[in-house]
Amino acid sequence: MKKTTLLRRWYEERKFFVSAGVNNALEARIAEAAGYAAVGMSGAGTAAMCGYPDAGITTLTEVVNNARYIVNSVSVPVMIDGETGFGNIHSVRRTVREIISTGAASMFLEDQAELRRCGFIAGKRVLPLEDALGKYRAAVDVRNELDPDFVLTARCDARGAVGGSLEEAIRRGKAYRAAGIDVLYYEAFQSMEEIRTAIAEVGPPIYFTFGAIPLDERPSQKEMAEMGIANAHNWLLRPLRNYPVDRLMWEMLHDVRERGAEAMAYWNKWAESFPWKHDEPPHFHDFMGFAQIREVEKKYLPAEEQEKYDKSIGLYTPGQDPTVKKKVEWR
């Protein structure tokens, strides 16, 4: 079954699922191995990977390239952040066409006006409703032409934008759905009551980023499913406000700089519970597919080409138990 068909079926059948927000192909592969049903490529993460803030600086080419890497690295459906579509209605049509060509299952388009920014950042403005609807109708037409199962999501920023309100967000949600949008993604709701009101007024499927909601307690996955929320989306880079991946790297880098080999020994010990190892199965390079690389070489390259694995030294040999140490005779 096509990934687009699978994802559409989940939404149509109101199947609650958990997806992981990722920034690159490695994170996507880790998320799939951890059991996530789908992954979503972060626009903010893509900008960060390029060294920029999420302020509309990245280009369509950079987003599409990152999307293609991620899609090719996993077997689960991939959802792509299409930002504002990178311009006018003509740019939106190209954006949808390019992202569908990556093999992604879904994308979302924001209703922000230029200069756009991350949904968590103050200073947002939204397009006039008719302008936003023009963009969404253009996106729907291209989707219907290329792959009717491709899931189009409208990200509505009207709650937290200049002059925004819950009422305006609901009004836009209804209009976007009438224009052919499949899923509504609301940003910056301020309470669970607002979420419940939006679901009651606009109807599912809907999803939210809970990191922008100032709640002491967030609903469980069971409660979200019962409310009609379609997708619990967890960010690897920045779940809630803790930034655990960044924090871990920060602490490790400082520790190694200050304590050297002693710190390296500590972190190596700490990493023993990791699913793959440096010098014993399962190996990280196996996880990344090096065993398959060797199998492809066996299939297409001459037998003498395989001798390179026995006549060279490495900390890892594809397709070989890394606990088996080999001695190489140099001639």
C-alpha positions as CSV (number, residue, x, y, z in Angstrom):
1,M,0.0,0.0,0.0
2,K,1.3,3.5,-0.8
3,K,2.3,5.6,2.1
4,T,-0.1,8.3,1.1
5,T,-3.0,5.8,1.0
6,L,-1.9,4.4,4.4
7,L,-1.8,7.8,6.1
8,R,-5.1,8.9,4.5
9,R,-6.7,5.7,5.8
10,W,-5.5,6.4,9.4
11,Y,-7.0,9.9,9.3
12,E,-10.3,8.8,7.6
13,E,-10.7,5.9,10.1
14,R,-9.8,8.2,13.0
15,K,-6.9,5.9,13.9
16,F,-4.9,7.7,16.5
17,F,-1.1,7.4,15.9
18,V,2.1,8.8,17.2
19,S,4.6,10.5,15.0
20,A,8.1,11.8,15.7
21,G,9.3,15.2,14.6
22,V,12.8,14.9,13.1
23,N,15.4,17.1,11.5
24,N,17.3,14.7,9.3
25,A,17.5,11.2,7.9
26,L,19.4,9.7,10.8
27,E,16.9,11.0,13.4
28,A,14.1,9.6,11.2
29,R,15.7,6.2,11.1
30,I,16.2,6.2,14.8
31,A,12.5,7.2,15.3
32,E,11.3,4.3,13.1
33,A,13.5,1.9,15.0
34,A,12.0,3.2,18.2
35,G,8.5,2.2,17.0
36,Y,7.0,5.5,15.7
37,A,4.3,5.0,13.2
38,A,5.3,8.1,11.1
39,V,7.8,10.9,11.1
40,G,7.4,14.6,10.4
41,M,10.2,16.7,9.0
42,S,10.6,19.9,11.0
43,G,10.9,23.2,9.1
44,A,12.6,24.7,12.2
45,G,14.9,21.7,12.3
46,T,15.7,21.9,8.6
47,A,16.6,25.6,9.1
48,A,18.8,24.7,12.1
49,M,20.6,22.0,10.1
50,C,21.4,24.8,7.6
51,G,22.5,27.1,10.4
52,Y,19.6,29.5,10.2
53,P,16.8,30.5,12.5
54,D,13.3,29.4,11.4
55,A,12.4,32.8,9.9
56,G,11.6,32.0,6.3
57,I,15.3,31.9,5.3
58,T,15.6,28.3,4.0
59,T,14.6,27.7,0.4
60,L,12.3,25.2,-1.3
61,T,15.4,23.4,-2.7
62,E,16.8,22.9,0.8
63,V,13.5,21.6,2.2
64,V,13.0,19.2,-0.7
65,N,16.5,17.9,-0.5
66,N,16.1,17.2,3.2
67,A,12.7,15.6,2.6
68,R,14.1,13.3,0.0
69,Y,16.9,12.1,2.3
70,I,14.4,11.4,5.1
71,V,11.8,9.6,2.9
72,N,14.6,7.4,1.4
73,S,15.8,6.4,4.9
74,V,12.6,5.0,6.4
75,S,9.6,2.8,5.5
76,V,7.0,4.7,7.5
77,P,4.9,7.6,6.2
78,V,6.7,11.0,6.2
79,M,5.0,14.4,6.7
80,I,6.8,17.5,5.5
81,D,6.7,21.1,6.7
82,G,6.1,23.1,3.5
83,E,6.2,26.4,5.4
84,T,4.1,29.0,3.5
85,G,4.7,27.4,0.1
86,F,7.7,29.8,-0.5
87,G,5.8,32.5,-2.3
88,N,2.5,33.1,-4.2
89,I,0.0,30.6,-5.6
90,H,2.4,29.6,-8.4
91,S,5.1,28.9,-5.8
92,V,2.7,26.9,-3.8
93,R,1.8,24.7,-6.8
94,R,5.5,24.0,-7.4
95,T,6.1,23.3,-3.7
96,V,3.3,20.7,-3.6
97,R,4.6,19.1,-6.8
98,E,8.2,19.0,-5.6
99,I,7.3,17.5,-2.2
100,I,5.0,14.9,-3.7
101,S,7.9,13.9,-5.9
102,T,10.0,13.0,-2.9
103,G,7.7,10.2,-1.9
104,A,6.4,12.0,1.2
105,A,2.9,11.0,2.4
106,S,1.8,14.5,3.6
107,M,2.7,18.1,3.9
108,F,1.4,21.1,5.7
109,L,1.2,24.7,4.5
110,E,0.9,27.7,6.9
111,D,-1.4,30.6,6.5
112,Q,1.2,33.1,7.7
113,A,2.1,36.2,5.8
114,E,5.6,37.3,5.1
115,L,7.8,37.7,7.0
116,R,7.0,34.2,8.4
117,R,8.6,32.6,11.5
118,C,8.4,29.5,13.7
119,G,5.0,29.0,15.1
120,F,6.4,29.3,18.6
121,I,7.8,32.8,18.0
122,A,5.9,36.1,18.6
123,G,5.5,38.6,15.7
124,K,3.4,36.4,13.4
125,R,0.9,37.8,11.0
126,V,-1.6,35.8,8.9
127,L,-2.7,36.3,5.3
128,P,-6.1,37.7,4.6
129,L,-8.5,34.8,4.5
130,E,-9.2,35.0,0.8
131,D,-5.4,35.0,0.0
132,A,-4.9,32.0,2.2
133,L,-7.8,30.2,0.6
134,G,-6.3,30.8,-2.9
135,K,-3.1,29.1,-1.8
136,Y,-4.9,26.2,-0.3
137,R,-7.1,25.7,-3.4
138,A,-4.0,25.8,-5.6
139,A,-2.4,23.2,-3.4
140,V,-5.5,20.9,-3.5
141,D,-5.7,21.1,-7.3
142,V,-2.1,20.0,-7.8
143,R,-2.5,17.2,-5.2
144,N,-5.6,15.9,-6.9
145,E,-3.8,15.9,-10.2
146,L,-0.7,14.0,-9.0
147,D,-1.9,11.8,-6.1
148,P,-5.4,12.2,-4.6
149,D,-4.3,10.2,-1.5
150,F,-1.5,12.7,-0.6
151,V,-2.6,14.3,2.7
152,L,-2.7,18.1,2.7
153,T,-2.7,19.8,6.1
154,A,-3.4,23.5,6.7
155,R,-1.4,25.0,9.7
156,C,-3.5,27.8,11.1
157,D,-1.5,30.4,13.1
158,A,-4.5,32.7,13.6
159,R,-4.8,32.1,17.3
160,G,-1.4,33.6,18.2
161,A,-0.9,36.1,15.3
162,V,-1.4,39.8,15.4
163,G,-5.1,40.4,16.1
164,G,-5.7,36.7,16.4
165,S,-8.4,34.9,18.4
166,L,-9.9,31.5,18.9
167,E,-12.9,32.6,16.9
168,E,-10.8,33.6,13.9
169,A,-8.9,30.3,14.1
170,I,-12.2,28.4,14.0
171,R,-13.6,30.5,11.2
172,R,-10.5,29.8,9.1
173,G,-10.4,26.1,9.9
174,K,-13.9,25.7,8.6
175,A,-13.0,27.6,5.4
176,Y,-9.8,25.7,4.8
177,R,-11.6,22.4,5.2
178,A,-14.3,23.6,2.7
179,A,-11.5,24.3,0.3
180,G,-10.4,20.7,0.3
181,I,-7.8,20.6,3.0
182,D,-7.7,17.2,4.8
183,V,-6.3,17.9,8.2
184,L,-6.2,21.0,10.4
185,Y,-3.1,21.8,12.4
186,Y,-3.7,24.5,15.0
187,E,-0.8,26.5,16.5
188,A,-0.7,28.3,19.8
189,F,-4.0,27.4,21.5
190,Q,-3.9,28.5,25.1
191,S,-5.9,25.9,27.0
192,M,-7.5,22.5,26.7
193,E,-10.8,24.2,26.6
194,E,-9.8,26.0,23.4
195,I,-8.8,22.7,21.9
196,R,-12.1,21.1,22.8
197,T,-14.0,24.0,21.4
198,A,-12.1,23.8,18.1
199,I,-12.7,20.1,17.8
200,A,-16.4,20.6,18.5
201,E,-16.7,23.4,16.0
202,V,-14.5,22.3,13.1
203,G,-14.4,18.5,13.7
204,P,-11.6,16.0,13.2
205,P,-9.0,15.2,12.0
206,I,-7.0,17.8,13.9
207,Y,-3.6,17.8,15.5
208,F,-1.7,20.2,17.7
209,T,1.7,20.9,18.9
210,F,1.3,20.9,22.7
211,G,4.6,22.5,23.3
212,A,3.0,25.9,22.6
213,I,0.2,25.4,25.1
214,P,0.9,26.7,28.6
215,L,-0.4,23.7,30.5
216,D,0.9,22.2,33.6
217,E,-0.5,18.9,32.7
218,R,-0.9,17.6,29.1
219,P,-3.4,15.0,28.1
220,S,-2.4,11.4,27.8
221,Q,-2.5,9.7,24.4
222,K,-5.7,7.9,25.4
223,E,-7.3,11.2,26.3
224,M,-6.1,12.8,23.0
225,A,-7.6,9.9,21.0
226,E,-10.9,10.2,22.9
227,M,-11.0,14.0,22.2
228,G,-10.7,13.4,18.5
229,I,-7.0,14.5,18.1
230,A,-5.6,12.4,15.2
231,N,-1.9,12.6,15.8
232,A,0.3,13.0,18.8
233,H,3.4,14.6,17.3
234,N,6.6,14.4,19.4
235,W,9.6,16.5,18.6
236,L,13.0,14.8,19.0
237,L,14.8,18.1,18.9
238,R,12.5,20.1,21.2
239,P,9.8,18.3,23.0
240,L,8.0,20.8,25.2
241,R,10.7,23.2,26.4
242,N,13.5,20.9,27.5
243,Y,15.5,20.4,24.3
244,P,16.9,17.1,25.7
245,V,19.0,16.2,22.6
246,D,20.7,19.6,22.5
247,R,21.2,19.6,26.3
248,L,22.8,16.2,26.2
249,M,25.2,17.3,23.5
250,W,26.0,20.5,25.4
251,E,26.8,18.6,28.6
252,M,28.9,16.0,26.8
253,L,30.9,18.5,24.9
254,H,31.7,20.5,28.0
255,D,32.5,17.5,30.0
256,V,34.9,16.0,27.4
257,R,36.6,19.4,26.9
258,E,37.2,19.7,30.6
259,R,38.0,16.1,31.7
260,G,39.3,14.5,28.5
261,A,39.8,10.7,28.5
262,E,38.1,10.4,32.0
263,A,34.9,12.0,30.5
264,M,35.1,9.8,27.4
265,A,35.2,6.7,29.6
266,Y,32.2,8.0,31.6
267,W,30.1,8.6,28.5
268,N,31.1,5.3,26.9
269,K,29.9,3.6,30.1
270,W,26.7,5.6,30.0
271,A,26.1,4.6,26.4
272,E,26.2,0.8,27.1
273,S,22.4,0.7,27.2
274,F,22.2,2.1,23.6
275,P,20.7,-0.3,21.0
276,W,23.9,-0.4,19.0
277,K,27.5,-0.7,20.0
278,H,30.9,0.4,18.9
279,D,32.6,-3.0,18.9
280,E,29.9,-5.6,19.4
281,P,26.6,-6.5,17.7
282,P,24.3,-4.8,17.0
283,H,26.7,-2.3,15.4
284,F,25.8,1.2,14.4
285,H,27.0,0.7,10.9
286,D,24.8,-2.4,10.6
287,F,21.9,-0.1,11.7
288,M,22.8,2.3,8.9
289,G,22.8,-0.4,6.3
290,F,26.5,-1.3,5.7
291,A,25.7,-5.1,5.7
292,Q,23.3,-4.4,2.8
293,I,26.1,-2.4,1.0
294,R,28.3,-5.5,1.1
295,E,25.5,-7.7,-0.2
296,V,24.9,-5.4,-3.1
297,E,28.6,-5.5,-3.9
298,K,28.6,-9.3,-3.9
299,K,25.7,-9.2,-6.4
300,Y,27.1,-6.7,-8.9
301,L,30.9,-6.6,-8.5
302,P,33.5,-9.3,-9.4
303,A,34.6,-11.8,-6.7
304,E,38.1,-10.3,-6.5
305,E,36.6,-7.1,-5.4
306,Q,35.3,-8.8,-2.2
307,E,38.9,-9.5,-1.2
308,K,39.2,-5.9,0.0
309,Y,37.3,-6.8,3.2
310,D,39.9,-9.5,4.1
311,K,43.0,-7.5,3.1
312,S,42.2,-4.3,5.0
313,I,41.8,-3.2,8.6
314,G,38.9,-1.5,10.1
315,L,37.1,-1.2,13.5
316,Y,34.1,-2.7,11.6
317,T,33.8,-5.1,8.7
318,P,30.4,-5.1,6.9
319,G,28.7,-8.5,7.2
320,Q,31.1,-9.8,9.8
321,D,30.6,-10.3,13.5
322,P,32.6,-7.4,14.9
323,T,33.7,-9.5,17.9
324,V,35.7,-11.7,15.6
325,K,39.1,-10.1,15.3
326,K,41.1,-10.6,12.2
327,K,44.8,-10.3,11.5
328,V,45.8,-8.8,8.2
329,E,49.1,-9.7,6.5
330,W,50.5,-6.8,4.6
331,R,52.3,-7.8,1.5
